[in-house]
Amino acid sequence: MKKKIPNFKNEQEEREFWLTHDSCDFIDCSDAQRVVFPNLKPSSKTISIRLPESMLNEIKVMANKRDVPYQSLIKILLSEKIKEEKREKRKVA
């Protein structure tokens, strides 16, 4: 029998509770079902970044060859580099 989740006065009280308790003691996941949210988009934040003009021009040429917007290509390149760094970090650890 799982423990009963207490009623909380506010969100802060609930946060503090879950920081010190394991949800496995309260929630039975044996009957859980996988749910897919196909239309969710990751939240994004607008930033400003200064790049040398020559670098930006190279990126625009690369993007044009791939037929993608240059800002999308920048995101793709950053994502690939992050994945590469994570793989390298796991090899070292």
VMD Tcl script that draws the C-alpha trace (Angstrom):
set ca {
  {0.00 0.00 0.00}
  {1.41 3.35 -1.04}
  {1.52 6.28 1.33}
  {-1.08 9.04 0.92}
  {0.19 12.33 -0.52}
  {-0.51 15.05 2.03}
  {-2.49 18.20 1.25}
  {-0.20 21.20 0.92}
  {-0.93 24.77 1.96}
  {0.98 26.19 -0.99}
  {3.40 25.33 -3.76}
  {6.45 26.13 -1.65}
  {5.38 23.62 1.00}
  {4.91 21.00 -1.69}
  {8.37 21.73 -3.16}
  {9.97 21.30 0.25}
  {8.11 18.03 0.78}
  {9.26 16.49 -2.50}
  {12.85 17.56 -1.87}
  {12.91 15.27 1.14}
  {10.63 12.42 0.03}
  {10.83 9.79 -2.70}
  {7.82 9.83 -5.02}
  {8.07 6.02 -5.36}
  {6.72 5.78 -1.82}
  {3.55 7.61 -2.87}
  {2.89 6.84 -6.53}
  {2.32 3.41 -8.09}
  {3.86 3.52 -11.55}
  {3.00 -0.09 -12.42}
  {-0.12 0.96 -14.33}
  {1.43 4.03 -15.94}
  {1.00 4.51 -19.67}
  {3.38 6.16 -22.09}
  {2.06 9.48 -23.40}
  {3.34 11.33 -26.45}
  {2.97 15.09 -26.85}
  {3.82 15.54 -30.54}
  {3.11 19.26 -30.74}
  {5.23 20.40 -27.81}
  {8.00 22.77 -28.73}
  {10.95 23.32 -26.45}
  {10.93 26.76 -24.97}
  {13.49 29.05 -26.49}
  {15.14 32.25 -25.42}
  {16.23 35.02 -27.72}
  {19.87 35.95 -27.30}
  {22.23 38.37 -28.93}
  {25.62 37.10 -30.03}
  {28.43 38.93 -31.75}
  {30.17 37.02 -34.52}
  {32.89 38.14 -36.88}
  {31.31 39.04 -40.22}
  {33.46 36.49 -42.01}
  {32.18 33.71 -39.74}
  {28.57 34.77 -40.21}
  {29.08 34.88 -43.98}
  {30.52 31.34 -43.93}
  {27.56 30.13 -41.89}
  {25.15 31.75 -44.34}
  {26.88 30.03 -47.27}
  {26.73 26.67 -45.46}
  {23.06 27.23 -44.65}
  {22.30 28.12 -48.25}
  {23.96 24.88 -49.44}
  {21.82 22.90 -46.97}
  {18.73 24.94 -47.85}
  {18.05 25.91 -44.22}
  {17.85 29.31 -42.55}
  {21.24 30.33 -41.16}
  {19.92 30.70 -37.61}
  {18.60 27.13 -37.77}
  {22.00 25.96 -38.96}
  {23.65 27.70 -36.01}
  {21.30 25.80 -33.66}
  {22.07 22.52 -35.45}
  {25.82 23.09 -35.21}
  {25.61 24.01 -31.54}
  {23.46 20.97 -30.81}
  {25.91 18.66 -32.58}
  {28.85 20.13 -30.65}
  {27.02 19.76 -27.32}
  {26.29 16.07 -28.08}
  {29.94 15.55 -29.06}
  {31.16 17.17 -25.83}
  {28.81 14.99 -23.77}
  {30.09 11.83 -25.51}
  {33.69 12.85 -24.85}
  {32.90 13.59 -21.20}
  {31.35 10.12 -20.76}
  {34.46 8.47 -22.28}
  {36.69 10.26 -19.78}
  {34.47 9.51 -16.75}
}
mol new
graphics top color blue
foreach p $ca { graphics top sphere $p radius 0.5 }
foreach p [lrange $ca 0 end-1] q [lrange $ca 1 end] { graphics top cylinder $p $q radius 0.2 }
display resetview
